[in-house]
Amino acid sequence: MTKKIILDTDPGIDDAMAILFAQASPELELKALTTVYGNTDIENGTNNALFLKNKYQLSADIVKGASFPLSGIPKAPVVQVHGETGFGHIKVDKQSTNHLDKRSAAQYIIDSVNAEPNEITLIAVGPLTNLALALQLAPEIAPLVKEVIIMGGAFGMNEHRGNVTPYAEANIYADPQAADLVFAANWPITVIGLDVTHETFFTQEYLADIKNNTQEVGEFIWDISQYYLEFYKQITGSNSCHVHDPSAIAYAISPALFSVRKGPIHVITSGPATGYTLQKFDNVPYMNDPWSHRRSHQVGASVNSEALLALYKKTLLDYDKVRHTTP
């Protein structure tokens, strides 16, 4: 039975890698892409989502979401990581908005969950503003969501911490108030953070292998990845990039690839540690414990990187084969 997902995304380079992974997987039904600011601004991100819908004939709805965080203070896109328009060196033509859903992303999430209670998995790979807005509008949807999978956060496991500050990961840092609201809600969350996404790498050789063994999809991934690889080479000195957003899709497809640590989560929302994700996992009672009234969530602690990479490659190769053999 396929898993029905809404992918909340700020379509940049690794988002596109994740979107195609989700589309390609026979285990998932990609019902919608809800867009959010982050890797690029909301206009470019939504245009990128429409481009992918048109290019790959996605049946998924495209829904425009939040353009700034709950604080109301716009955040600058990470141009140095994803390029001016989100896809690195690739410039995407302006797409028709005829296929753009007229609802806000938050309202779309609410309507979808109410229409199919306990069947929708929300996968968020950008700032959590859309999910927070949905909760503010309709908090009663939380127990009706099957699962929430979040690519974000850093909990210090495997010696991985922040990537935009010493302790904060970019998606959480972009809207810490939204993230804390999401972690406080009564729905089951699995966080696939830097603790595991920094353990897996797409190397240039690996991406070239996908390109050389597909007719088209691998070439697109290769083309957008070059800007990403250039950025990471400046940081790590190697021709490889961390596997962020596709790791969240991998968890949705095969949770057994990951081990998890359980416990409630708080997000620091002000000061020098803004965006820091803190999980209580010791089950010890404390005299003062603001975690005690929050639902326990799962945080990725380890990953079978070899199996994840094999799953990603096989899924994309099989998808490309089907696309070019179906009459």
Helices and strands as residue ranges (DSSP letters): E 3-9, H 13-24, E 28-35, H 42-55, E 61-63, H 79-82, E 100-101, H 105-115, E 120-124, H 129-137, G 139-144, E 147-151, G 157-159, H 170-174, H 176-184, E 189-192, H 194-197, E 201-203, H 204-212, H 217-236, E 240-242, H 245-253, G 255-257, E 258-263, E 265-267, E 277-279, E 297-303, H 305-323
